[in-house]
């Protein structure tokens, strides 16, 4: 089976040390991605010196520095538009891939599927453990209720398919990965779960978009407005309840 060319897109924001380790997990792949885009919206300008890399290296690394107001979805969409490969694999700056991640992906891509989701494990206190496996769980009923194992870092997507559904939703700050999979399902794309391929999420005390309850509330509202006509009454009630809970008990101001 021929190997499919894959571009790697790494969004990053103010996580220098985590980013270096994440990037190393890409540079140490048994099969390198065709190109690597580092999409930065952090306070610092990133260059090769920042990453302790020589300007001349064997990897096709491209660094794009954008304004700090750029949203995560915008980083991902812009990086995707720049990529030249047929398929795109995304990796957040606090996650890792197993050594054969790209190799296994390229060998498993077929014309029947345009969207692939891998297994998601977790690294905490030096120990890797099972976390989420979306196999058999990617349907609207589950996705409207919870996240069964979809993450930016465990998705590989055909570029044309991504832009056929207008890419990642820029109205959301939190949950853009789950939202993307829902959009693919609503547009009748088949999704293949490759649970023998491992993405590793690192547990850390750093800031996450979901740490900000205001981000969560605004994203939940946008999610509700976008999909309310596809949801059951109970699914709509659950989202309304979660928003009210955050506003009342977490005392989130507008």
Buried (B, 14 or more C-beta within 10 A) or exposed (E): EEEBBBBBBBBBBBBEEBBBBBBEBBBEBEBBBBBBBBBBBBEEEBEEEBBEBEEEEEBBBBBBBBEEEBBBBBBBBBBBEBBEBBBBBBBBBBBBBBBBBBBBBBBBBEEEBBBBBBBBBBBEEEEBEEBBBBBEBBEBEBBBBEBBBBBBBBBBBBBEBBEBBEBBBBBBBBBBBBBBBBBBBEEEBEBBBBBEBBBBBBEEEEEEBEEBBBBBBBBBBBBBEBBEEEBEEEBBEBBEEBBEEBBEEEEBEE
